[in-house]
Amino acid sequence: MAIKFTKMSGSGNDFVVIDNRVPVMNPDAKRDFVSKVCAPKTSVGADGVIFIENSDKADFKWDFYNADGSSAEMCGNGGRCVARYAYENKIAPKEMSFETAAGIISAEVNGNSVKIKLTPPVDFKQNIELDLNGASLSVDSLNTGVPHAIIFADDLDAVDIQSVGRSIRFHAKFAPAGTNVDWVQTRNGHSLKIRTYERGVEGETLACGTGVVASALLAAYRKQVQPPVEVETRGGETLKVHFQPSNGLVEDVYLEGSAKIAFEGTIIEL
């Protein structure tokens, strides 16, 4: 095995990116490869792996996997990272589009800052009542490429992310696919803070782009903020969400933030 890769970070959400336009492995081997290469301490370590592949609909197609080897339709931070990778490696121009399971995503690269246009949000639901071991909890939900359950809280530091997040992620009301879970705190009319339990990672991540977007849209729907909305992630970086309110929920949704190249290397053995 000798597979070249680039390690990238989008606001603390880290990814292994591999150019797979000329296949580097059997497709059936991808899930096992991903779970091994994402393991911390014993391998590269990452929240997910992005394979760049050929597309007849856009500049390229991605095949995205969470750290546990499961597939995901979309990832906002991963989308910003793959866009910068594609531009830096001359796979796509500065203004590009790429194919995902959630639809065609457009992106614009400006240095290490990348702005992507997401597919329109769907499946908006409010006040979903959940029974968590005898306790009742009300959440909102929205799919911004992947599903998110949103909880508004006054003190994010007091949240038991691991146990409560896992209970909601696997709750029967979100079966069979499950959901990501975000706790959101409003700071002012244009600013939020967020913590996220991420499906597939099965724990808290330092940032989740689609969760940032879902949180901003639902906070705006509650008239707590107005666009553009700045969202501080657990990793300390701030992402910006642009959108236009509409008669439905919103339209023209963009996510903007940094996408950093950490290092490049070759995987020799797993």
HELIX and SHEET records of a PDB file:
HELIX    1   1 PRO A   27  ALA A   29  5                                   3    
HELIX    2   2 LYS A   30  VAL A   37  1                                   8    
HELIX    3   3 GLY A   76  GLU A   88  1                                  13    
HELIX    4   4 LEU A  156  ALA A  158  5                                   3    
HELIX    5   5 ILE A  161  ARG A  169  1                                   9    
HELIX    6   6 ALA A  172  PHE A  174  5                                   3    
HELIX    7   7 GLY A  209  TYR A  221  1                                  13    
SHEET    1   A16 VAL A 122  LEU A 132  0                                        
SHEET    2   A16 ALA A 135  ASN A 143 -1                                        
SHEET    3   A16 PRO A 147  PHE A 152 -1                                        
SHEET    4   A16 ASN A 180  ASN A 188  1                                        
SHEET    5   A16 SER A 191  GLU A 198 -1                                        
SHEET    6   A16 VAL A 229  GLU A 232  1                                        
SHEET    7   A16 THR A 238  PRO A 245 -1                                        
SHEET    8   A16 VAL A 250  SER A 258 -1                                        
SHEET    9   A16 SER A 113  LYS A 117 -1                                        
SHEET   10   A16 GLY A 103  ASN A 110 -1                                        
SHEET   11   A16 GLU A  95  THR A 100 -1                                        
SHEET   12   A16 PHE A  60  ASN A  66  1                                        
SHEET   13   A16 GLY A  48  GLU A  53 -1                                        
SHEET   14   A16 ASN A  13  ASP A  19  1                                        
SHEET   15   A16 ILE A   3  GLY A  10 -1                                        
SHEET   16   A16 LYS A 260  ILE A 267 -1                                        
SHEET    1   B 6 VAL A 122  LEU A 132  0                                        
SHEET    2   B 6 ALA A 135  ASN A 143 -1                                        
SHEET    3   B 6 PRO A 147  PHE A 152 -1                                        
SHEET    4   B 6 ASN A 180  ASN A 188  1                                        
SHEET    5   B 6 SER A 191  GLU A 198 -1                                        
SHEET    6   B 6 GLY A 203  THR A 205 -1                                        
END                                                                             
